[in-house]
Amino acid sequence: MALAFDEYGRPFIIIKEQEQKSRVRGLEAQKANINAGKTVARILRTSLGPKGMDKMLQSPDGELTITNDGATILEQMDVDNQIAKLMVELSRSQDYEIGDGTTGVVVLAGALLEQAEKLLERGIHPIRVAEGYEMASRIAVDNLEHISQKFDFSASNMESLIQTCMTTLSSKIVNRCKRSLAEIAVKAVLAVADLERKDVNLDLIKIEGKVGGKLEDTELIHGILVDKDMSHPQMPKQIVDANIAILTCPFEPPKPKTKHKVDIDTVEKFQTLREQEQKYFDDMVQQCKDVGATLVICQWGFDDEANHLLLHRNLPAVRWVGGVELELIAIATGGRIVPRFQELTPEKLGKAGIVREKSFGTTKERMLYIEQCANSKAVTIFIRGGNKMVIEETKRSIHDALCVARNLIRNNSIVYGGGSSEISCSIAVEAAADRHPGVEQYAIRSFAEALENIPMALAENSGLPSIETITAVKSQQIKENNPHCGIDCNDIGTNDMKVQNVFETLIGKQQQILLATQVVKMILKIDDVISPSEY
């Protein structure tokens, strides 16, 4: 500490902050990093599975979020530690690549770090631990391939797809409606899927929500839903065989780009200006009518005069439609977005079988349905719910179900859930450890133990005695050579996940193991944490 004086001779204290900063190296740094990762995993562990707990998150401005989706919990947590941020990125990667298993991947990574800490304390070098984990992950991924099963599906036979989506929805708040929501998700994905190329563009599926009604009122619309209404209350509420002009140019006179001043000192000048504006509006409306448009959807607003003129000329219009929605409408109706009235031609109009305005509830909120489109590849899932939190959680759940259905179209291999695949991989990895004579065999055995953490968390969250349950299921798998035995979370009375119809995607489970292993290897290789003052 030192004293310094300002220009008036008043003393003030200078504190050397650099002395408080410390540099952590070696085993101490690795243990600190492992503890940070374990802490994040411990938070998510109780949210795993169909009986998992929910988390209530409060944002700085007081907004509440209630969810058990791993990616959402970590996204909204205010994390400062760099290793904890790595775990957030891990969950985000799983969400981006697969869409489901965001909680499981973090729980697995935390279990691997916990096992690695024990090995480091026994004097095994972190590089050897990382190499052992890499070997074990390859064995686990190959075992998943071995125990997986393929199934056939088509637009008429969707049951297997629906069952898999129901598995992912069973751990969400919306699980009481999991059958109907799974059907909606599967139908939406099949509507936009290219089955020949095994490709699904999820951008063509729009998810809208409106407070009011029941969760059971959620519906799939083969078309586009826009949270807008007709610009004038007297415009028709339903248009059949609509020809839609999609505009990004406003219904208003052009504005000079430079500063200007208009002096109107007589009634005649004002009348002339008004007539010119009206003629400008008239020309715009006439250009739309000439090309055969029966509905105008505009990105910008227009004033009351233009609105009155559109009504007078029998041209219904919708204003203030967002850019993303305009693109979806253009894709669905086969139309083109027109930036200038002069470029409007009949070929650029979109086609829709029916456009209707629908009112909701006593508040008379209105939305616009654009259905029977020329290109039926764009669909909308319209979610109803009692409050905003339910709708937001349903959106997240539907997103997970859509991603699962997409993954099954890409690769129609499944493994069975309830922790059965993890236990099977644990048995396979443990058996393979004996074939490795080096130090890595300790890491391989630790990997097998870590894999059992997921079924153990499922048992704990279901209120079952975890160690007894895991031991019973593991011995059942070995005795019967049945990799489908898992944790009976739903208390149905059977441990056979094939009987319970609990399915998970093969690529999702493989990605989970690979991503968790990669992040743990990265954390183990950090042996020096340097604060900014040390640079």
Phi, psi and omega per residue, in radians:
M1 nan 2.475 3.138
A2 -2.439 2.699 3.105
L3 -1.742 2.465 3.046
A4 -2.348 2.784 -3.079
F5 -2.176 2.457 3.073
D6 -1.474 -3.040 -3.038
E7 -1.176 -0.288 3.119
Y8 -1.685 0.102 3.119
G9 1.430 0.167 3.132
R10 -1.467 2.301 -3.102
P11 -1.390 2.538 2.922
F12 -2.427 2.778 -2.968
I13 -1.750 2.357 3.037
I14 -1.844 2.178 3.097
I15 -1.872 2.228 3.135
K16 -1.408 1.727 -3.091
E17 -1.189 -0.430 -3.086
Q18 -1.031 -0.528 -3.111
E19 -1.170 -0.465 3.136
Q20 -1.359 -0.408 -3.124
K21 -1.336 2.468 -3.129
S22 -2.283 2.713 3.126
R23 -1.923 2.141 -3.085
V24 -1.796 2.270 -3.073
R25 -2.260 2.859 2.976
G26 1.076 -2.481 -3.059
L27 -1.066 -0.593 3.140
E28 -1.108 -0.726 3.112
A29 -1.131 -0.766 -3.120
Q30 -1.110 -0.698 3.131
K31 -1.163 -0.689 3.117
A32 -1.092 -0.741 3.123
N33 -1.141 -0.737 -3.141
I34 -1.100 -0.723 3.135
N35 -1.090 -0.684 3.123
A36 -1.102 -0.777 3.123
G37 -1.115 -0.725 -3.133
K38 -1.124 -0.639 -3.126
T39 -1.098 -0.772 3.125
V40 -1.116 -0.770 -3.126
A41 -1.094 -0.640 -3.123
R42 -1.132 -0.586 3.125
I43 -1.124 -0.736 -3.063
L44 -1.457 -0.330 -3.031
R45 -0.977 -0.694 -3.095
T46 -1.292 -0.164 -3.135
S47 -1.670 0.057 -3.049
L48 -1.420 2.397 2.987
G49 1.598 3.013 -3.082
P50 -1.162 -0.400 3.121
K51 -1.824 0.250 -3.100
G52 -1.174 2.682 -3.131
M53 -1.377 2.760 3.059
D54 -1.714 2.776 3.092
K55 -2.004 2.431 3.045
M56 -1.823 2.103 -3.096
L57 -1.994 2.329 3.141
Q58 -2.006 2.160 -3.141
S59 -1.384 2.877 -3.127
P60 -0.983 -0.511 3.138
D61 -1.599 0.203 3.009
G62 1.583 0.036 -3.117
E63 -1.343 2.348 -3.080
L64 -1.725 2.477 3.009
T65 -2.286 2.212 3.076
I66 -2.004 2.087 -3.059
T67 -2.762 2.798 2.947
N68 -2.154 0.306 3.090
D69 -1.414 2.072 -3.041
G70 -0.955 -0.804 -3.096
A71 -1.087 -0.719 -3.128
T72 -1.184 -0.730 3.140
I73 -1.043 -0.853 -3.093
L74 -1.231 -0.593 3.135
E75 -1.069 -0.680 -3.027
Q76 -1.643 -0.118 3.072
M77 -1.345 2.468 3.117
D78 -1.539 1.672 -3.027
V79 -1.821 2.238 3.125
D80 -1.792 -0.655 -3.083
N81 -1.118 2.381 -3.057
Q82 -1.174 -0.618 3.127
I83 -1.230 -0.661 3.059
A84 -1.077 -0.637 3.089
K85 -1.137 -0.595 3.070
L86 -1.075 -0.693 3.115
M87 -1.157 -0.625 3.071
V88 -1.108 -0.766 3.115
E89 -1.108 -0.633 3.117
L90 -1.060 -0.831 3.133
S91 -1.122 -0.680 3.130
R92 -1.139 -0.677 3.120
S93 -1.107 -0.758 3.118
Q94 -1.091 -0.696 -3.139
D95 -1.165 -0.702 -3.106
Y96 -1.237 -0.736 -3.076
E97 -1.362 -0.786 -2.972
I98 -1.999 -0.674 3.131
G99 1.614 -0.285 -3.131
D100 -2.381 2.864 3.117
G101 1.416 0.380 -3.085
T102 -1.257 -0.497 3.085
T103 -1.357 -0.808 -3.099
G104 -1.024 -0.668 -3.078
V105 -1.172 -0.626 3.132
V106 -1.293 -0.687 3.111
V107 -1.090 -0.724 3.122
L108 -1.137 -0.764 3.121
A109 -1.069 -0.725 3.111
G110 -1.100 -0.678 3.121
A111 -1.168 -0.701 3.113
L112 -1.112 -0.694 3.120
L113 -1.162 -0.683 3.124
E114 -1.076 -0.762 3.118
Q115 -1.187 -0.643 3.141
A116 -1.113 -0.623 -3.140
E117 -1.069 -0.726 3.124
K118 -1.101 -0.688 -3.134
L119 -1.189 -0.687 3.140
L120 -1.133 -0.658 3.119
E121 -1.154 -0.454 3.118
R122 -1.474 0.046 3.043
G123 1.592 0.186 3.102
I124 -1.416 2.352 -3.081
H125 -1.187 2.428 -3.107
P126 -1.009 -0.547 3.124
I127 -1.137 -0.684 3.123
R128 -1.194 -0.614 3.080
V129 -1.124 -0.797 -3.137
A130 -1.072 -0.727 3.130
E131 -1.143 -0.706 3.101
G132 -1.088 -0.731 3.100
Y133 -1.090 -0.685 3.135
E134 -1.095 -0.787 3.114
M135 -1.063 -0.798 -3.101
A136 -1.110 -0.679 -3.132
S137 -1.120 -0.646 3.105
R138 -1.142 -0.713 3.117
I139 -1.091 -0.754 -3.111
A140 -1.128 -0.756 -3.134
V141 -1.124 -0.730 3.102
D142 -1.123 -0.664 3.130
N143 -1.150 -0.674 3.094
L144 -1.066 -0.709 3.100
E145 -1.075 -0.674 -3.082
H146 -1.199 -0.726 -3.072
I147 -1.551 -0.067 -3.099
S148 -1.266 2.791 3.099
Q149 -2.286 2.521 3.094
K150 -1.711 2.636 3.039
F151 -2.422 2.710 3.136
D152 -1.704 2.545 3.077
F153 -2.548 2.801 3.077
S154 -2.683 3.103 -3.141
A155 -1.091 -0.452 -3.132
S156 -1.633 -0.370 -3.129
N157 -2.127 1.549 -3.022
M158 -1.864 0.069 -2.949
E159 -0.996 -0.765 -3.100
S160 -1.150 -0.652 3.077
L161 -1.124 -0.747 -3.119
I162 -1.112 -0.737 -3.130
Q163 -1.078 -0.695 -3.140
T164 -1.184 -0.711 3.101
C165 -1.166 -0.585 3.102
M166 -1.124 -0.580 3.115
T167 -1.089 -0.766 -3.120
T168 -1.240 -0.529 -3.138
L169 -1.411 -0.286 -3.072
S170 -1.201 -0.338 3.133
S171 -1.678 0.144 -3.098
K172 -1.821 2.976 3.107
I173 -1.083 -0.521 -3.031
V174 -1.514 0.340 -2.986
N175 -1.160 -0.283 3.104
R176 -1.237 -0.371 3.110
C177 -1.947 0.443 -2.971
K178 -1.108 -0.574 -3.124
R179 -1.133 -0.883 -3.091
S180 -1.173 -0.695 3.138
L181 -1.197 -0.636 3.100
A182 -1.127 -0.712 3.112
E183 -1.087 -0.757 3.133
I184 -1.083 -0.781 -3.119
A185 -1.084 -0.774 -3.102
V186 -1.162 -0.768 3.137
K187 -1.106 -0.662 3.128
A188 -1.123 -0.780 -3.119
V189 -1.161 -0.749 3.137
L190 -1.155 -0.501 3.131
A191 -1.181 -0.555 -3.090
V192 -1.853 -0.020 -3.030
A193 -1.406 2.574 2.955
D194 -1.830 1.665 -2.994
L195 -1.188 -0.481 3.119
E196 -1.170 -0.772 -3.130
R197 -1.533 -0.086 -3.082
K198 0.945 0.879 -3.066
D199 -2.301 2.484 3.114
V200 -2.324 2.203 3.074
N201 -1.734 1.750 -3.081
L202 -1.211 -0.233 3.097
D203 -1.153 -0.348 -3.139
L204 -1.423 -0.127 3.112
I205 -1.785 1.996 -3.118
K206 -1.749 2.369 3.128
I207 -1.976 2.045 3.132
E208 -2.017 2.615 3.100
G209 -2.363 2.576 3.122
K210 -2.477 2.212 3.136
V211 -1.177 2.396 -3.103
G212 2.068 2.647 -3.118
G213 1.412 -3.100 -3.118
K214 -1.823 2.841 3.086
L215 -1.068 -0.555 3.125
E216 -1.149 -0.315 -3.137
D217 -1.396 -0.045 3.108
T218 -1.017 2.346 -3.052
E219 -2.400 2.777 3.066
L220 -1.815 2.191 -3.134
I221 -1.922 2.139 3.101
H222 -1.429 1.342 -3.084
G223 2.843 -2.692 -3.070
I224 -2.069 2.444 3.064
L225 -1.974 2.206 -3.109
V226 -2.074 2.275 -3.126
D227 -1.399 1.022 3.129
K228 -2.449 2.995 3.022
D229 -2.345 3.081 3.115
M230 -1.073 2.520 -3.026
S231 -1.184 -0.342 3.129
H232 -2.259 2.337 -3.075
P233 -1.091 -0.345 -3.126
Q234 -1.613 -0.011 3.086
M235 -1.245 2.660 -3.099
P236 -1.054 2.475 -3.099
K237 -1.522 -0.174 -3.130
Q238 -2.520 2.283 3.132
I239 -2.198 2.131 -3.140
V240 -1.679 2.508 -3.109
D241 0.861 1.011 -3.060
A242 -1.342 2.389 2.949
N243 -1.837 1.972 -2.926
I244 -1.825 2.189 3.004
A245 -1.639 2.087 -3.100
I246 -1.805 1.917 -2.959
L247 -2.017 2.488 2.949
T248 -1.989 0.268 3.091
C249 -1.942 2.443 -3.044
P250 -1.433 2.676 3.016
F251 -1.462 1.362 3.107
E252 -2.779 2.736 3.134
P253 -1.111 2.668 3.140
P254 -1.160 2.536 3.134
K255 -1.843 2.315 3.087
P256 -1.075 2.508 -3.084
K257 -1.372 -0.364 -3.117
T258 -1.720 2.931 3.080
K259 -1.195 2.407 -3.079
H260 -2.557 2.897 3.128
K261 -2.498 2.296 3.131
V262 -2.025 2.132 3.097
D263 -1.712 2.080 3.074
I264 -2.044 1.863 -3.064
D265 -1.993 -0.023 3.097
T266 -2.337 2.799 3.120
V267 -1.142 -0.615 -3.102
E268 -1.096 -0.750 3.141
K269 -1.105 -0.711 3.132
F270 -1.138 -0.704 3.138
Q271 -1.112 -0.717 3.122
T272 -1.090 -0.781 -3.138
L273 -1.086 -0.736 -3.125
R274 -1.132 -0.708 3.137
E275 -1.143 -0.679 3.131
Q276 -1.120 -0.746 3.109
E277 -1.097 -0.762 -3.126
Q278 -1.111 -0.665 3.117
K279 -1.148 -0.660 3.123
Y280 -1.091 -0.811 3.088
F281 -1.060 -0.782 -3.110
D282 -0.995 -0.761 -3.124
D283 -1.121 -0.723 3.129
M284 -1.066 -0.866 -3.118
V285 -1.097 -0.704 -3.118
Q286 -1.132 -0.673 3.106
Q287 -1.072 -0.687 3.096
C288 -1.158 -0.737 -3.124
K289 -1.182 -0.625 -3.072
D290 -1.126 -0.611 -3.117
V291 -1.454 -0.069 3.066
G292 1.683 0.288 -3.131
A293 -1.257 2.363 3.057
T294 -1.951 -0.057 3.075
L295 -2.675 2.360 3.106
V296 -1.963 2.219 3.027
I297 -2.009 2.067 -2.981
C298 -2.067 2.430 3.123
Q299 -1.250 -0.487 -3.062
W300 -1.865 2.983 3.105
G301 -1.548 2.993 2.991
F302 -2.512 2.680 -3.006
D303 -1.365 -3.141 -3.052
D304 -1.126 -0.581 -3.121
E305 -1.151 -0.801 3.125
A306 -1.142 -0.668 3.139
N307 -1.098 -0.765 3.122
H308 -1.105 -0.701 -3.123
L309 -1.156 -0.708 3.106
L310 -1.080 -0.721 3.101
L311 -1.136 -0.769 -3.112
H312 -1.096 -0.593 -3.112
R313 -1.637 0.208 3.098
N314 0.992 0.821 3.081
L315 -2.177 1.660 3.134
P316 -1.052 2.578 -3.088
A317 -2.524 2.671 3.058
V318 -2.222 2.310 -3.084
R319 -2.070 2.919 3.111
W320 0.995 0.787 3.076
V321 -1.614 2.265 -3.058
G322 -1.141 2.793 -3.092
G323 -1.082 -0.719 -3.135
V324 -1.126 -0.748 3.127
E325 -1.136 -0.677 3.098
L326 -1.032 -0.749 3.137
E327 -1.098 -0.755 3.128
L328 -1.115 -0.717 3.106
I329 -1.090 -0.722 3.130
A330 -1.098 -0.749 3.133
I331 -1.119 -0.796 -3.052
A332 -1.198 -0.713 -3.041
T333 -1.595 -0.106 -3.119
G334 1.285 0.340 -3.135
G335 -1.641 3.103 3.100
R336 -2.097 2.487 3.077
I337 -1.356 2.205 -3.023
V338 -1.882 2.117 -3.106
P339 -1.496 -0.345 -3.129
R340 -2.420 2.520 -3.118
F341 -1.055 -0.558 -3.102
Q342 -1.148 -0.405 -3.093
E343 -1.577 -0.001 -3.094
L344 -1.259 2.151 3.106
T345 -2.336 2.790 3.141
P346 -1.013 -0.524 -3.111
E347 -1.211 -0.388 -3.069
K348 -1.574 0.016 3.135
L349 -1.393 2.496 3.054
G350 -1.533 2.666 -3.101
K351 -2.045 2.327 3.067
A352 -2.462 2.428 -3.114
G353 -1.140 -0.686 -3.131
I354 -2.649 2.371 3.023
V355 -2.137 2.112 -3.087
R356 -2.377 2.605 3.086
E357 -1.760 2.286 -3.085
K358 -2.144 2.388 3.127
S359 -1.713 2.619 -3.128
F360 -2.196 2.316 2.942
G361 1.093 -2.938 -3.100
T362 -1.391 -0.323 -3.112
T363 -1.402 -0.135 3.124
K364 1.026 0.642 3.004
E365 -1.193 2.476 -3.039
R366 -2.141 2.539 3.057
M367 -2.371 2.762 -3.066
L368 -1.887 2.150 3.096
Y369 -1.736 2.206 3.045
I370 -2.020 1.835 -2.979
E371 -2.115 2.983 -3.138
Q372 0.901 0.872 -3.062
C373 -1.302 2.808 3.130
A374 -1.080 -0.701 3.077
N375 -1.945 1.850 -3.034
S376 -1.398 0.246 -3.066
K377 -1.352 -0.176 3.134
A378 -1.872 2.252 -3.132
V379 -2.291 2.859 3.132
T380 -2.294 2.339 3.006
I381 -1.759 2.059 -3.068
F382 -1.827 1.947 -3.036
I383 -1.716 2.337 3.025
R384 -1.999 2.654 -3.135
G385 -2.958 2.859 -3.066
G386 -1.224 -0.543 3.117
N387 -2.613 3.058 -3.028
K388 -1.131 -0.655 -3.089
M389 -1.113 -0.724 3.122
V390 -1.104 -0.740 -3.124
I391 -1.134 -0.754 -3.131
E392 -1.126 -0.720 3.119
E393 -1.179 -0.645 3.097
T394 -1.128 -0.679 3.094
K395 -1.051 -0.769 3.136
R396 -1.131 -0.693 -3.133
S397 -1.164 -0.754 3.127
I398 -1.096 -0.674 3.119
H399 -1.043 -0.767 3.115
D400 -1.077 -0.766 -3.128
A401 -1.128 -0.677 3.114
L402 -1.102 -0.739 -3.131
C403 -1.140 -0.677 3.119
V404 -1.112 -0.797 3.131
A405 -1.095 -0.695 3.097
R406 -1.081 -0.765 -3.130
N407 -1.107 -0.616 3.127
L408 -1.224 -0.528 3.076
I409 -1.262 -0.628 3.088
R410 -1.199 -0.736 -3.127
N411 -2.557 1.907 -2.997
N412 -1.511 0.602 3.066
S413 -1.696 2.407 3.129
I414 -2.220 2.702 2.922
V415 -2.115 2.915 -3.095
Y416 -1.636 2.531 -3.021
G417 -1.542 -2.632 -3.129
G418 1.142 0.394 -3.136
G419 1.393 0.034 -3.086
S420 -1.138 -0.712 -3.117
S421 -1.179 -0.636 3.120
E422 -1.160 -0.731 3.132
I423 -1.136 -0.724 3.118
S424 -1.073 -0.760 3.122
C425 -1.148 -0.678 3.126
S426 -1.055 -0.770 3.124
I427 -1.102 -0.753 -3.112
A428 -1.152 -0.738 -3.112
V429 -1.189 -0.708 3.131
E430 -1.098 -0.704 3.128
A431 -1.169 -0.602 -3.114
A432 -1.311 -0.359 -3.101
A433 -1.060 -0.599 -3.118
D434 -1.151 -0.361 -3.107
R435 -1.464 -0.064 -3.134
H436 -1.943 1.882 -3.036
P437 -1.303 -0.331 -3.036
G438 -1.369 -2.999 3.136
V439 -1.130 -0.405 -3.092
E440 -1.047 -0.416 -3.093
Q441 -1.082 -0.508 3.092
Y442 -1.153 -0.722 3.128
A443 -1.168 -0.652 -3.139
I444 -1.139 -0.723 3.105
R445 -1.149 -0.662 3.105
S446 -1.114 -0.648 3.100
F447 -1.070 -0.751 3.125
A448 -1.063 -0.708 3.113
E449 -1.148 -0.710 -3.120
A450 -1.110 -0.629 3.132
L451 -1.065 -0.510 -3.124
E452 -1.299 -0.174 -3.122
N453 -1.143 -0.584 -3.112
I454 -1.193 -0.920 3.064
P455 -1.058 -0.542 3.115
M456 -1.156 -0.718 3.103
A457 -1.143 -0.679 3.098
L458 -1.053 -0.768 -3.138
A459 -1.134 -0.784 3.138
E460 -1.059 -0.799 -3.100
N461 -1.194 -0.354 3.107
S462 -1.613 0.044 3.117
G463 1.360 0.383 3.139
L464 -1.712 2.703 3.022
P465 -1.195 1.913 -2.893
S466 -1.091 -0.862 -3.030
I467 -1.179 -0.756 3.122
E468 -1.079 -0.786 -3.088
T469 -1.101 -0.819 -3.133
I470 -1.075 -0.783 -3.119
T471 -1.071 -0.745 -3.133
A472 -1.118 -0.784 -3.114
V473 -1.186 -0.703 -3.125
K474 -1.108 -0.787 3.131
S475 -1.153 -0.590 3.100
Q476 -1.132 -0.726 3.105
Q477 -1.089 -0.737 -3.090
I478 -1.225 -0.796 -3.087
K479 -1.138 -0.859 -3.043
E480 -1.545 -0.085 -3.042
N481 0.873 0.805 -3.074
N482 -2.082 1.776 -3.099
P483 -1.309 0.085 -3.101
H484 -1.615 -0.070 -3.101
C485 -1.343 2.221 -3.129
G486 -2.460 -2.820 -3.106
I487 -1.533 2.218 -3.137
D488 -1.447 1.368 -3.092
C489 -1.187 -0.606 -3.055
N490 -1.498 0.053 3.089
D491 0.996 0.826 3.132
I492 -1.504 -0.398 3.087
G493 1.828 0.064 3.073
T494 -2.335 2.493 3.094
N495 -1.618 -0.035 -3.124
D496 -1.431 1.924 -3.086
M497 -1.209 -0.354 3.080
K498 -1.188 -0.667 3.111
V499 -1.227 -0.638 -3.111
Q500 -1.398 -0.105 -3.093
N501 1.011 0.790 3.091
V502 -1.800 1.797 -3.065
F503 -1.959 2.601 2.987
E504 -2.378 2.691 -3.114
T505 -1.330 2.487 3.130
L506 -1.113 -0.813 -3.066
I507 -1.165 -0.536 3.102
G508 -1.158 -0.749 -3.116
K509 -1.226 -0.707 3.111
Q510 -1.117 -0.757 -3.137
Q511 -1.083 -0.664 3.128
Q512 -1.008 -0.849 -3.115
I513 -1.165 -0.774 -3.097
L514 -1.142 -0.788 -3.124
L515 -1.125 -0.789 -3.138
A516 -1.058 -0.727 -3.134
T517 -1.122 -0.764 -3.112
Q518 -1.083 -0.769 -3.112
V519 -1.188 -0.699 3.123
V520 -1.122 -0.724 3.076
K521 -1.021 -0.742 -3.130
M522 -1.084 -0.771 -3.121
I523 -1.153 -0.693 -3.119
L524 -1.142 -0.475 -3.082
K525 -1.487 -0.038 3.099
I526 -1.533 2.006 -3.122
D527 -2.127 0.159 -3.112
D528 -2.615 2.051 3.113
V529 -1.893 1.940 -3.038
I530 -1.861 2.163 3.108
S531 -1.392 2.804 -3.077
P532 -0.964 -0.559 -3.093
S533 -1.206 -0.272 -3.105
E534 -1.570 -0.140 -3.058
Y535 -1.094 nan nan
